[in-house]
């Protein structure tokens, strides 16, 4: 499904420098992993690389569903990357990232509309599975944080993506809600055979949810900068 | 890219921000409505003045001054010119008077005789007299005689020969009476042949057609006319014709100065309008552009989310431009409505003659205004919204 080798990305300089190195990351279809590490260690950076919104500085290999992502970035083929994003990716943001001017239904079905997919009732099915069926006509501002996160999960799955990325999807929730959202998200993802990458600082939550844990390790270099490395997947 | 989906998203966002959207619309209305009123005034005022000039054929008349010697061929060639609406020779003024008498009422009047033919602007829609003894009367002459169309008159023509005053009388048929506005003096309009006959009689020659005895008639082809009646085709043709006659050292009297006055008023108003319009449009473009910059700044988060979902830069730019177009369409409609109200008021205040307008716009003007607004809106929004291409999904979504 997705394969990265020798991908690196650096931001800032000197003591502000932050580098992320990914030696090897292979995810099979249906794989479900958690990126775990202290905050600021680069979980979001890795997710952005996977989400095709951040260009790697260099990559020996970077492929997603058969497409050579590294080459697309080199060619600055932004429209192709955007098309791949809309086709293959679902993204759950930390605080939902819902569009305030659309109601819940409009938010959930937007990825389907973008792909020109017909309305097949999957919006309602997802809403029901994620327990937001009653909220379809409301604007996101009228929802609780937990409800917003569940709507965000529904939106990320609505167009049946191959890869689901979630960036601290439960960080803003209380533990009870956090566990519920995580379980609902993973249950739906599993039913759809979606590859999941969930970034979280909460290793226990990840383990309880049955995710395979990948650690990102940080070390401070001599120049004061930080280098983060992805623990090799076993 | 899915234009319809983007249009729908842009519209829903536009509605969700109704207050800010209304501000954008009001800013545009503040520019468009006064421009419409200004242009409507210019167009209505100049149009009314021009129409007034065009309605009065006297404005287009070119009158030769002083005695001339023209042959029929020359005047015919004038009549054939594209810039001449009507030209006909005149006989000598002194020979062109008639004493008219209504036998039944016993009323009489002395009138001037004017030659006429088909196409005479003074006759307007009145059919020209055809036969030698057919005439059209001016309103005042008919009034003094108590004559109406279809009546028969007795006309007398006098001449002095060897110290003796002689008279000839002939019946004339009144085919029509002109309205007062067409000609305000006592006159009859007759075919040129009748005027030539009267002139021949005055000169002592005989007129076979009317049974008047006299000397042998002269050669018709060598007849010399002292003047002519000539009307330019349009207002713009008067000045070139005046120049043509001036080149031939022929003194003419025209209304060219009056026409030039209206035309220079039109030109000056045009200039004023375009100066104000370009200043206002430049301001509007700057305002729309700034609005687009602000919108991109304000909607950074939403635009970043849209980009993350897979919308490209072109789609995001379209999103921003469409919102400016929505403002443009609404503002144009509101401004059009305000203009119609203003037009109604202005016309009530200033209308002098029915059919004349102080302020007026053609449907075409509305369309041009709408197109200009949309073009300015989309251009300005494109310039201001260009920054969407720099929206970084990775940056924008973090501060969600």
Interface residues (C-beta under 8 A of the other chain):
Chain A: X44 X48 X51 X53 X54 X78 X79 X82 X83 X84 X85 X86 X87 X89 X91 X93 X94 X95 X96 X97 X98 X99 X100 X101 X102 X106 X110 X111 X113 X114 X116
Chain B: X2 X5 X9 X12 X13 X15 X16 X17 X302 X305 X306 X307 X308 X309 X310 X311 X312 X313 X314 X392 X393 X394 X397 X398 X400
